[in-house]
Amino acid sequence: MKTLIVHGAQPLGGTVEPAGNKNAALPLLTAGLLADAGLMLCNVPEILDTARQIELLRAVGARVEQQGGSVSVSAGELRPFAPSAACAAVRTAPLLAAPLLVRTGRASIGRPGGDRIGRRRLDTHFLALRALGARVDVVGDRYELSTRGLRGADIFLDEASVTGTAQAILAAVLADGTSVIDNAAAEPHIQSLCLALNAMGADISGAGSHRLEIRGVASLGAARVRIPPDHIEVGSWIALAAATGARLRILRAQPDQQRITSAVFARLGVSVCVAGQDLIVPGAQRLDARCDIDGAEAKIDDLPWPGFPADLISVAVALATRARGRTLVHQRLFDARLGFVRELRRMGARIDTLDAHRVRVHGGARLRGARVRAPDIRAGMALLIAALCADGETRIEGAEQLERGYARLLPRLRELGAQVSVTATDPRAARRIWVPPGRGLLNTLLRSGA
């Protein structure tokens, strides 16, 4: 376990460049299994989650060559069994199902790991695979799949799941016939997957919409693809700059992907300027929660793309603590994502928990350093933002969560003037175990110290 030590209330400013899109890199790495010749990916973020996905690919026999942010992936001699330990290390382990079914006719996948933000159902994945001709069984803690050949199908996803959409795409590109995927996710990382597969020889139309048409092809070939900047990371840098009063220029930020983020953060008084492909966050902005035109309190909620991303809800909560006035934050998808606000309260934030999906933030409170814990990647960034604003020293336990999603974070923060360091923490001396809310007797016992 690692602890991030942050000395807050320091003047920040400068220039930063976002890394490649994490949520695009993970399915793109897996897409390399569909081709014999190999998929060369550039600008792969050097983070824990991509490293774990690469190890998982190697565990099933894929050929993977890596040099920094350049990674080449091809099928190799694939084995249909994905080890449970490797699957438990990363959330996108189930994406192996589609290429393994296509290449070997079978797939045995362990249960995935990932953020502890509540139940994350996989039904959308397996319903899509069944529609395409796969048999799916749950045996103990593993998913066992088989097929005599995937066939094109008309699929309506029961939710616009990003990874569920990626699964259906990966299975359909080499299926026999045409597939239509309705209620598909349209996030930038799904668009990147479609563009990359088309570069390999797939026939996908409708990328960026909620309806995809995929005409199956006989095989896929080699391609070289550059992963675009991570729009979630860009949104995180905008929030960090606005909260701390820093003037920040974000290079190659793809402003067209930040329109919804800029519009939502504007409800908290944040101004963002576009300069070509860069974004500039002016320094020393006055942050105020702005009521709606009818006088209703400011509200931030997440929606499927092009709505406000769920992955930015946590940093929006941290930003709202700096905006004078009240802000209602509604996180619709995961029932434990907002549990981290108890950590912000330790720092002096005034936040009311209304239910598992809604909190009301009373902004403008003075934050102070404290010892807190990051339960997931985005909560870790939210706590970091708060720590940079707080008086005194903050220790964020579970700093490895940030390493899962933000490449070279400490060096980049130091370049902006932040005083940050990391130290190892003896897990036996941990202050407490973080447990998502609503976990019954175990939760009660842990809170009571029993």
C-alpha positions as CSV (number, residue, x, y, z in Angstrom):
1,M,0.0,0.0,0.0
2,K,1.2,3.5,-0.8
3,T,0.4,6.9,0.9
4,L,0.5,10.1,-1.1
5,I,1.6,13.1,1.0
6,V,0.4,16.5,-0.1
7,H,1.3,19.9,1.3
8,G,-1.7,22.0,0.4
9,A,-2.4,25.7,-0.3
10,Q,0.7,26.1,-2.6
11,P,0.6,28.3,-5.7
12,L,0.2,26.2,-8.8
13,G,0.3,26.9,-12.5
14,G,1.9,26.0,-15.8
15,T,1.3,23.5,-18.6
16,V,0.3,19.9,-18.7
17,E,-0.3,17.3,-21.4
18,P,-2.9,14.5,-20.9
19,A,-1.9,10.9,-21.4
20,G,-3.6,8.5,-23.8
21,N,-7.2,7.5,-23.0
22,K,-7.2,4.7,-20.4
23,N,-10.7,3.5,-21.3
24,A,-9.7,3.3,-25.0
25,A,-6.4,1.6,-24.4
26,L,-7.8,-1.4,-22.5
27,P,-10.3,-2.6,-25.2
28,L,-7.8,-1.7,-27.9
29,L,-5.1,-3.9,-26.3
30,T,-7.7,-6.7,-26.3
31,A,-8.7,-6.1,-29.9
32,G,-5.1,-7.1,-31.0
33,L,-6.1,-10.7,-30.3
34,L,-8.4,-10.6,-33.3
35,A,-5.5,-10.3,-35.8
36,D,-2.5,-12.6,-36.6
37,A,-0.5,-9.7,-38.0
38,G,-0.7,-7.5,-34.9
39,L,-2.1,-4.2,-33.8
40,M,0.5,-1.5,-33.0
41,L,-0.8,1.0,-30.4
42,C,1.0,4.3,-29.7
43,N,0.4,6.6,-26.8
44,V,-0.7,3.8,-24.5
45,P,-0.8,5.3,-21.0
46,E,1.8,3.8,-18.7
47,I,-0.4,3.1,-15.8
48,L,-1.2,0.0,-13.6
49,D,-4.4,-0.9,-15.4
50,T,-2.8,-1.2,-18.8
51,A,0.2,-3.1,-17.3
52,R,-2.3,-5.5,-15.8
53,Q,-4.3,-5.9,-19.0
54,I,-1.1,-6.7,-20.8
55,E,-0.2,-9.4,-18.3
56,L,-3.6,-10.8,-18.7
57,L,-3.2,-11.0,-22.5
58,R,0.1,-12.7,-22.1
59,A,-1.5,-15.2,-19.7
60,V,-3.8,-16.4,-22.5
61,G,-0.9,-16.8,-25.0
62,A,-1.0,-13.4,-26.8
63,R,2.2,-12.0,-28.3
64,V,2.8,-8.6,-26.7
65,E,5.8,-6.4,-27.3
66,Q,6.2,-3.1,-25.4
67,Q,8.5,-0.2,-25.5
68,G,7.3,2.7,-23.3
69,G,4.0,3.9,-24.7
70,S,4.2,1.8,-27.8
71,V,2.6,-1.7,-27.6
72,S,2.2,-4.3,-30.3
73,V,-0.4,-7.1,-29.7
74,S,-1.2,-10.1,-31.9
75,A,-3.0,-13.4,-31.3
76,G,-0.1,-15.8,-30.9
77,E,-1.1,-19.3,-29.6
78,L,-4.2,-18.4,-27.7
79,R,-5.4,-20.5,-24.8
80,P,-9.1,-20.2,-23.8
81,F,-8.4,-20.2,-20.0
82,A,-7.8,-16.8,-18.3
83,P,-6.3,-17.2,-14.8
84,S,-8.5,-16.0,-12.0
85,A,-5.7,-14.0,-10.3
86,A,-4.9,-12.1,-13.5
87,C,-8.7,-11.4,-14.2
88,A,-9.2,-10.2,-10.6
89,A,-6.5,-7.5,-11.2
90,V,-8.4,-5.5,-13.8
91,R,-12.0,-4.6,-14.6
92,T,-11.8,-5.2,-18.4
93,A,-10.9,-9.0,-18.0
94,P,-14.4,-10.0,-19.5
95,L,-13.4,-8.4,-22.8
96,L,-11.3,-11.4,-23.5
97,A,-14.5,-13.4,-24.0
98,A,-15.1,-12.2,-27.5
99,P,-11.7,-12.7,-29.1
100,L,-11.2,-16.0,-27.4
101,L,-14.6,-17.2,-28.7
102,V,-13.7,-16.1,-32.1
103,R,-10.2,-17.6,-32.1
104,T,-10.7,-20.8,-30.1
105,G,-14.5,-21.4,-29.8
106,R,-14.2,-21.3,-26.0
107,A,-13.5,-18.9,-23.2
108,S,-13.1,-19.4,-19.4
109,I,-12.9,-16.0,-17.6
110,G,-12.4,-15.3,-13.9
111,R,-14.4,-12.6,-12.2
112,P,-12.9,-9.2,-12.8
113,G,-11.5,-6.7,-10.4
114,G,-11.6,-2.9,-10.7
115,D,-13.0,0.0,-8.7
116,R,-15.1,-0.6,-5.6
117,I,-17.9,1.7,-6.5
118,G,-20.9,-0.6,-6.1
119,R,-22.3,-3.5,-8.2
120,R,-21.2,-3.5,-11.8
121,R,-23.3,-5.9,-13.7
122,L,-22.0,-8.0,-16.6
123,D,-25.3,-9.1,-18.0
124,T,-25.1,-6.7,-21.0
125,H,-21.9,-8.5,-22.1
126,F,-23.3,-12.0,-21.9
127,L,-26.7,-11.2,-23.4
128,A,-25.0,-9.7,-26.4
129,L,-22.7,-12.7,-26.8
130,R,-25.7,-15.1,-26.5
131,A,-27.5,-13.1,-29.2
132,L,-24.4,-13.7,-31.4
133,G,-24.4,-17.4,-30.8
134,A,-22.4,-18.1,-27.7
135,R,-23.4,-20.3,-24.8
136,V,-22.7,-18.7,-21.4
137,D,-22.6,-20.5,-18.1
138,V,-21.5,-19.4,-14.6
139,V,-19.5,-22.1,-12.9
140,G,-18.3,-21.2,-9.4
141,D,-16.4,-17.9,-9.7
142,R,-15.8,-18.3,-13.5
143,Y,-17.7,-17.5,-16.7
144,E,-17.6,-20.5,-19.1
145,L,-18.4,-19.7,-22.8
146,S,-18.5,-21.7,-26.0
147,T,-19.7,-21.4,-29.5
148,R,-19.9,-23.3,-32.8
149,G,-19.6,-20.1,-34.7
150,L,-20.7,-16.5,-34.1
151,R,-23.5,-15.2,-36.3
152,G,-24.6,-11.6,-36.9
153,A,-27.6,-10.5,-34.9
154,D,-29.9,-7.6,-34.2
155,I,-29.0,-6.6,-30.6
156,F,-30.6,-4.1,-28.3
157,L,-28.4,-3.6,-25.3
158,D,-30.4,-3.5,-22.0
159,E,-28.2,-0.6,-20.9
160,A,-25.7,1.6,-22.8
161,S,-22.8,-0.1,-21.1
162,V,-19.4,1.0,-22.4
163,T,-17.6,-2.3,-21.9
164,G,-20.8,-4.2,-22.9
165,T,-20.8,-2.3,-26.2
166,A,-17.1,-3.0,-26.7
167,Q,-17.7,-6.7,-26.1
168,A,-20.5,-6.8,-28.7
169,I,-18.3,-5.0,-31.2
170,L,-15.3,-7.3,-30.7
171,A,-17.5,-10.3,-31.2
172,A,-19.5,-9.0,-34.2
173,V,-16.6,-7.8,-36.4
174,L,-15.6,-11.4,-37.3
175,A,-19.1,-13.0,-37.0
176,D,-20.9,-14.4,-40.0
177,G,-23.3,-11.8,-41.4
178,T,-24.4,-8.3,-40.3
179,S,-25.0,-7.2,-36.7
180,V,-26.9,-4.1,-35.6
181,I,-26.3,-2.9,-32.0
182,D,-28.9,-0.5,-30.7
183,N,-28.6,1.5,-27.5
184,A,-24.8,1.3,-27.9
185,A,-22.5,3.5,-25.9
186,A,-21.1,6.4,-27.9
187,E,-18.2,7.5,-25.6
188,P,-15.0,8.7,-27.2
189,H,-13.3,5.4,-26.3
190,I,-15.9,3.4,-28.1
191,Q,-15.4,5.6,-31.1
192,S,-11.6,4.9,-30.9
193,L,-12.3,1.2,-30.8
194,C,-14.5,1.4,-33.9
195,L,-11.9,3.5,-35.8
196,A,-9.1,1.1,-34.9
197,L,-11.0,-2.0,-35.9
198,N,-11.9,-0.3,-39.3
199,A,-8.2,0.4,-39.8
200,M,-7.6,-3.4,-39.3
201,G,-10.2,-4.2,-42.0
202,A,-13.5,-4.3,-40.1
203,D,-16.7,-2.8,-41.5
204,I,-18.3,-0.7,-38.8
205,S,-20.6,2.3,-39.4
206,G,-22.3,4.6,-36.9
207,A,-19.4,5.2,-34.5
208,G,-20.4,8.1,-32.2
209,S,-24.1,7.3,-32.4
210,H,-26.2,4.9,-30.3
211,R,-26.7,2.6,-33.3
212,L,-23.9,0.6,-34.8
213,E,-24.0,-1.5,-37.9
214,I,-21.3,-4.1,-38.3
215,R,-20.8,-6.3,-41.4
216,G,-18.7,-9.3,-40.4
217,V,-15.5,-9.8,-42.3
218,A,-13.3,-13.0,-42.8
219,S,-10.2,-11.6,-41.1
220,L,-8.5,-8.6,-39.7
221,G,-5.0,-7.3,-40.6
222,A,-2.3,-5.2,-39.1
223,A,-2.7,-1.5,-38.2
224,R,-1.0,1.3,-36.4
225,V,-3.2,3.4,-34.2
226,R,-2.5,6.3,-31.9
227,I,-4.7,6.5,-28.8
228,P,-6.1,10.0,-28.4
229,P,-5.8,12.0,-25.2
230,D,-7.9,11.0,-22.2
231,H,-10.9,13.3,-21.9
232,I,-11.5,12.2,-18.3
233,E,-8.0,13.2,-17.4
234,V,-8.5,16.5,-19.2
235,G,-11.7,17.1,-17.1
236,S,-9.7,16.2,-14.0
237,W,-7.0,18.8,-14.8
238,I,-9.7,21.5,-15.4
239,A,-11.2,20.8,-12.0
240,L,-7.8,20.7,-10.3
241,A,-6.9,24.1,-11.8
242,A,-10.2,25.8,-11.0
243,A,-10.3,24.5,-7.4
244,T,-6.7,25.6,-6.6
245,G,-6.9,28.9,-8.5
246,A,-4.1,27.8,-10.9
247,R,-3.7,29.1,-14.4
248,L,-3.3,26.0,-16.4
249,R,-2.8,25.3,-20.1
250,I,-3.8,21.8,-21.2
251,L,-2.1,20.8,-24.4
252,R,-3.8,18.9,-27.2
253,A,-6.9,18.6,-25.0
254,Q,-9.4,18.0,-27.9
255,P,-11.8,20.8,-26.9
256,D,-14.7,19.2,-28.8
257,Q,-14.7,16.4,-26.2
258,Q,-14.8,18.9,-23.3
259,R,-18.0,20.8,-24.3
260,I,-20.2,19.0,-21.8
261,T,-17.6,19.2,-19.0
262,S,-17.1,22.9,-19.6
263,A,-20.9,23.5,-19.6
264,V,-21.3,21.5,-16.3
265,F,-18.4,23.1,-14.5
266,A,-19.7,26.5,-15.6
267,R,-22.5,25.9,-13.1
268,L,-19.8,26.2,-10.4
269,G,-18.4,29.4,-12.0
270,V,-15.6,27.7,-13.9
271,S,-14.4,29.4,-17.1
272,V,-12.4,27.5,-19.7
273,C,-10.9,29.1,-22.9
274,V,-10.2,27.3,-26.1
275,A,-6.9,28.0,-27.9
276,G,-6.7,25.8,-31.0
277,Q,-6.5,22.3,-29.7
278,D,-5.4,23.5,-26.2
279,L,-7.6,24.5,-23.3
280,I,-6.7,27.3,-20.9
281,V,-8.1,27.5,-17.3
282,P,-7.7,31.1,-16.1
283,G,-6.2,31.6,-12.7
284,A,-7.8,32.9,-9.5
285,Q,-11.4,32.3,-10.7
286,R,-14.2,33.1,-8.3
287,L,-16.3,30.0,-7.9
288,D,-20.0,30.2,-7.1
289,A,-22.7,27.6,-7.5
290,R,-25.1,29.1,-10.0
291,C,-28.8,28.5,-9.5
292,D,-30.9,27.5,-12.5
293,I,-33.0,30.1,-14.2
294,D,-36.0,29.2,-12.1
295,G,-34.0,29.6,-8.9
296,A,-33.5,25.8,-8.2
297,E,-30.1,25.0,-6.7
298,A,-27.2,24.1,-9.0
299,K,-27.3,20.4,-10.0
300,I,-24.7,18.1,-11.5
301,D,-25.6,14.7,-12.7
302,D,-24.1,12.1,-15.0
303,L,-25.6,10.8,-18.3
304,P,-24.5,8.6,-21.1
305,W,-22.3,10.3,-23.7
306,P,-22.6,13.1,-24.8
307,G,-23.8,13.7,-21.3
308,F,-21.5,14.5,-18.3
309,P,-19.2,11.4,-17.7
310,A,-19.8,9.3,-14.6
311,D,-16.0,9.2,-14.1
312,L,-16.0,12.9,-13.5
313,I,-18.6,12.9,-10.7
314,S,-16.1,12.5,-7.9
315,V,-13.9,15.3,-9.1
316,A,-17.1,17.5,-9.5
317,V,-17.9,16.9,-5.9
318,A,-14.4,18.1,-4.9
319,L,-14.7,21.1,-7.1
320,A,-18.1,21.9,-5.6
321,T,-16.6,22.2,-2.2
322,R,-14.7,25.3,-3.4
323,A,-17.8,26.9,-5.0
324,R,-19.8,29.1,-2.6
325,G,-23.4,28.1,-2.4
326,R,-25.2,24.7,-2.6
327,T,-24.7,22.0,-5.3
328,L,-26.8,18.9,-5.6
329,V,-24.7,16.0,-7.2
330,H,-26.6,13.0,-8.5
331,Q,-24.6,9.9,-9.5
332,R,-27.0,7.6,-11.2
333,L,-25.1,4.5,-12.1
334,F,-23.1,3.1,-9.1
335,D,-24.5,2.7,-5.6
336,A,-21.1,3.2,-3.8
337,R,-19.3,5.8,-5.9
338,L,-20.2,8.6,-3.5
339,G,-19.2,6.8,-0.4
340,F,-15.8,8.6,-0.5
341,V,-17.4,11.9,0.6
342,R,-16.9,10.8,4.2
343,E,-13.2,11.3,3.5
344,L,-13.8,14.9,2.3
345,R,-15.8,15.5,5.5
346,R,-12.6,14.6,7.4
347,M,-11.0,17.5,5.7
348,G,-13.7,19.9,6.7
349,A,-16.0,19.7,3.7
350,R,-19.7,20.2,4.4
351,I,-21.5,17.5,2.5
352,D,-24.9,16.0,3.2
353,T,-25.5,12.4,2.0
354,L,-29.1,12.2,0.8
355,D,-29.0,8.6,-0.3
356,A,-26.6,6.2,-2.1
357,H,-26.8,8.3,-5.3
358,R,-27.1,11.9,-4.2
359,V,-25.2,14.3,-2.0
360,R,-25.6,18.0,-1.4
361,V,-22.4,20.0,-1.2
362,H,-22.3,23.3,0.8
363,G,-19.4,25.0,-0.8
364,G,-16.9,27.5,0.5
365,A,-15.8,25.6,3.7
366,R,-12.1,25.9,4.6
367,L,-10.4,22.6,4.1
368,R,-7.7,21.3,6.3
369,G,-5.2,18.5,6.0
370,A,-6.2,15.1,7.2
371,R,-5.5,11.4,6.8
372,V,-7.9,9.9,4.2
373,R,-8.2,6.9,2.0
374,A,-8.8,6.6,-1.8
375,P,-11.2,3.7,-2.5
376,D,-11.0,4.1,-6.3
377,I,-9.2,6.0,-9.1
378,R,-11.6,8.9,-9.4
379,A,-12.1,9.3,-5.7
380,G,-8.4,9.4,-5.4
381,M,-8.2,12.3,-7.8
382,A,-11.0,14.1,-5.9
383,L,-9.1,13.7,-2.6
384,L,-5.9,15.0,-4.3
385,I,-7.7,18.1,-5.5
386,A,-9.1,18.7,-2.0
387,A,-5.6,18.1,-0.5
388,L,-4.0,20.7,-2.9
389,C,-6.6,23.2,-1.6
390,A,-6.3,22.4,2.1
391,D,-4.3,24.0,4.8
392,G,-1.5,21.8,6.0
393,E,-0.6,18.2,5.2
394,T,-2.9,15.5,3.8
395,R,-2.0,11.8,3.7
396,I,-4.0,9.9,1.1
397,E,-3.8,6.2,1.7
398,G,-4.3,3.8,-1.2
399,A,-2.3,6.1,-3.6
400,E,-1.9,3.1,-5.9
401,Q,-5.4,3.8,-7.0
402,L,-4.2,7.0,-8.7
403,E,-1.4,5.0,-10.4
404,R,-4.1,2.8,-12.0
405,G,-5.5,5.7,-14.0
406,Y,-3.1,8.7,-14.1
407,A,0.3,8.3,-15.8
408,R,3.4,10.1,-14.3
409,L,1.1,12.0,-11.9
410,L,3.6,13.1,-9.3
411,P,6.2,14.4,-11.8
412,R,3.5,16.4,-13.6
413,L,2.2,17.8,-10.3
414,R,5.6,18.9,-9.2
415,E,6.2,20.6,-12.5
416,L,3.1,22.7,-11.7
417,G,4.5,23.6,-8.2
418,A,2.8,21.0,-6.0
419,Q,4.6,19.6,-3.0
420,V,3.8,15.9,-3.2
421,S,5.6,12.7,-2.3
422,V,4.8,9.0,-1.9
423,T,5.7,6.7,0.9
424,A,5.1,3.0,1.5
425,T,2.5,2.1,4.1
426,D,2.5,-1.0,6.2
427,P,-1.0,-2.5,5.5
428,R,-1.0,-3.9,9.1
429,A,-0.9,-0.3,10.4
430,A,-3.7,1.0,8.2
431,R,-6.0,3.4,9.9
432,R,-9.2,1.5,8.9
433,I,-10.6,-0.7,6.2
434,W,-12.8,1.2,3.7
435,V,-16.0,-0.7,3.0
436,P,-18.7,0.6,0.6
437,P,-21.9,1.6,2.4
438,G,-24.8,-0.8,2.7
439,R,-22.8,-3.9,3.3
440,G,-24.9,-5.2,6.2
441,L,-23.4,-6.8,9.3
442,L,-19.8,-6.7,8.1
443,N,-20.0,-2.9,7.6
444,T,-21.6,-2.5,11.0
445,L,-18.8,-4.5,12.7
446,L,-16.0,-2.7,11.0
447,R,-17.4,0.7,11.9
448,S,-17.9,-0.3,15.5
449,G,-14.3,-1.7,15.7
450,A,-15.6,-5.2,16.6
